[in-house]
Amino acid sequence: MSIAHLLEDFTAPASGVAVHLLDDEALEEQRLAAFEQGYGAGWDDAIQAQEQAGGQLSSELSATLSDLSFTYQEALTRMTLSLEPLFQSLIQVVLPETVERSFATRLSDQLCEMAQEQIGQPMQLTVPTGTSDQVAAALPPEFSPTPQVVEDPSLQPGQAHLQVGTARREVDCAALLSSIAASFDAYLFEAKEALSNE
């Protein structure tokens, strides 16, 4: 006994519905269209996934670079603050001693430069008390006329006035040292503020 009468027959056309059979060429065109549609959808999904991954990678890279920059700045600030005693001794001891030792040579160089512009004119150097011998010894012997070195008690160490004929010049190494010290103090203040704001 067969059970065929219990199962629906799909080979027979349904009542009122026209069956359209495809030939091999139409079937192949349908397959190609379905393939193209699936391929395009897959391609679009791949591009979208790549853009999302690229955006995530870009944001992660940006965050990492920001962290590195912050770490570098923090390390630089901490290193600067750890070197503060070294810089303080450099500004308070080494630079003043260097300026003091080179003061006479600096004045001699300035006087030579001025003398080239005013040949044969009288020369005078006004220097702080106790430095005239050192300055006179540093002057070239070929100067003519011989420069006059005068001490002035109102001048601070590192200060001097030079005059050749009508030309005048002031040398103030003390102001230069003060300016360097003030700049360094301001830099240290900013570094300490940046560290305390973390």
C-alpha positions in Angstrom: 0.0 0.0 0.0 1.3 3.4 -0.9 1.3 6.5 1.1 1.5 8.8 -1.9 -2.1 9.9 -1.4 -1.1 11.4 2.0 1.8 13.6 0.6 1.4 16.8 -1.5 2.3 16.5 -5.1 4.7 19.2 -6.1 5.1 18.1 -9.7 1.6 19.0 -10.6 0.9 22.7 -11.1 -1.2 24.4 -8.4 -4.6 25.3 -9.3 -4.8 28.8 -11.0 -1.0 29.3 -11.0 1.0 29.4 -14.2 4.3 27.7 -14.1 7.2 29.3 -15.9 10.0 27.1 -16.7 13.5 28.6 -17.3 15.7 27.5 -20.1 19.5 26.9 -19.4 20.5 30.4 -20.5 18.0 32.2 -18.3 18.9 30.0 -15.4 22.6 30.8 -15.9 21.8 34.6 -16.0 19.9 34.3 -12.8 22.8 32.4 -11.1 25.3 35.1 -12.3 23.0 37.9 -11.0 22.7 36.2 -7.7 26.5 35.6 -7.5 27.1 39.3 -8.4 24.7 40.4 -5.8 26.2 38.2 -3.1 29.8 39.2 -4.1 28.9 42.9 -4.0 27.2 42.5 -0.6 30.3 40.6 0.7 32.6 43.3 -0.7 30.6 46.1 1.0 30.7 44.2 4.3 34.5 43.8 4.0 35.0 47.5 3.3 32.8 48.5 6.2 34.6 46.1 8.5 38.0 47.4 7.4 36.9 51.0 8.0 35.6 50.1 11.5 38.9 48.3 12.3 40.9 51.2 10.8 39.0 53.8 12.8 39.5 51.7 16.0 43.2 51.3 15.2 43.5 55.0 14.5 41.9 56.0 17.8 44.0 53.4 19.7 47.2 54.8 18.0 46.2 58.3 18.9 45.6 57.4 22.5 48.9 55.6 22.7 50.8 58.6 21.2 49.0 60.9 23.6 50.1 58.7 26.5 53.7 58.6 25.2 53.8 62.4 24.8 52.5 62.8 28.3 55.0 60.3 29.7 57.8 62.0 27.8 56.8 65.5 29.1 56.5 64.1 32.6 59.9 62.4 32.4 61.5 65.6 31.0 60.0 67.7 33.8 61.1 65.3 36.5 64.6 65.1 35.1 64.8 69.0 35.0 63.7 69.2 38.6 66.2 66.6 39.6 69.0 68.6 38.0 68.0 71.8 39.8 70.9 71.7 42.3 73.4 71.3 39.4 71.9 74.2 37.5 71.8 76.4 40.6 75.5 75.8 41.2 76.2 76.5 37.6 74.3 79.8 37.7 75.5 80.9 41.1 79.2 79.7 41.0 80.5 78.6 37.6 79.1 81.4 35.4 80.1 84.2 37.7 83.6 82.8 38.1 83.9 82.4 34.3 82.6 86.0 33.7 85.1 87.3 36.3 88.0 85.5 34.8 87.1 86.6 31.2 86.1 90.2 32.2 89.4 91.8 31.3 89.7 89.9 28.0 86.2 90.9 27.1 86.9 94.6 27.8 90.1 94.3 25.7 88.2 92.8 22.8 85.4 95.5 23.0 88.1 98.3 23.2 89.9 96.9 20.1 86.6 96.8 18.2 85.9 100.4 19.1 89.4 101.6 18.4 89.2 100.3 14.8 86.3 102.6 14.2 88.0 105.6 15.8 91.7 105.3 15.1 94.1 107.5 17.1 91.4 108.7 19.5 91.9 108.8 23.3 90.7 105.6 25.1 89.4 105.3 28.6 88.1 102.3 30.5 86.1 102.8 33.8 86.1 99.6 35.8 85.1 98.5 39.3 87.4 99.0 42.2 90.3 96.5 42.4 90.2 95.4 38.7 92.3 98.1 37.0 95.6 96.1 37.2 94.0 93.0 35.8 92.3 95.0 32.9 95.5 97.0 32.1 97.5 93.7 31.9 95.0 92.3 29.4 95.2 95.2 27.0 97.4 94.8 23.9 100.7 96.7 24.2 100.4 98.1 20.6 97.5 100.4 21.6 98.3 104.0 20.7 97.6 106.1 22.6 97.7 104.0 25.7 94.2 103.5 27.2 93.6 105.1 30.5 92.1 102.7 33.1 90.1 104.4 35.9 88.4 102.7 38.8 84.9 103.7 39.8 83.6 102.5 43.2 80.0 102.9 42.0 80.5 100.1 39.4 79.6 96.5 40.4 81.8 93.5 39.5 81.2 92.7 35.8 80.3 96.3 34.9 82.5 98.8 32.9 82.3 101.9 30.7 84.4 102.1 27.6 85.1 105.3 25.7 87.1 105.8 22.5 86.9 109.4 21.2 83.1 110.1 21.2 82.0 106.5 21.1 80.8 105.0 24.4 79.8 101.5 25.4 78.7 99.8 28.6 79.5 96.3 29.6 77.2 94.8 32.2 77.9 91.1 32.8 76.1 91.2 36.1 72.8 92.1 34.3 73.4 89.2 31.9 73.9 86.8 34.8 70.8 88.1 36.5 68.8 87.6 33.3 70.0 84.0 33.0 69.2 83.3 36.6 65.7 84.8 36.2 65.0 82.8 33.1 66.1 79.6 34.8 63.9 80.4 37.9 60.9 81.0 35.6 61.5 77.7 33.8 61.8 75.8 37.1 58.6 77.4 38.4 56.7 76.3 35.2 58.1 72.8 35.5 57.0 72.5 39.2 53.6 73.9 38.3 53.2 71.3 35.5 54.2 68.5 37.9 51.8 69.6 40.6 48.9 69.8 38.1 49.1 66.2 37.1 
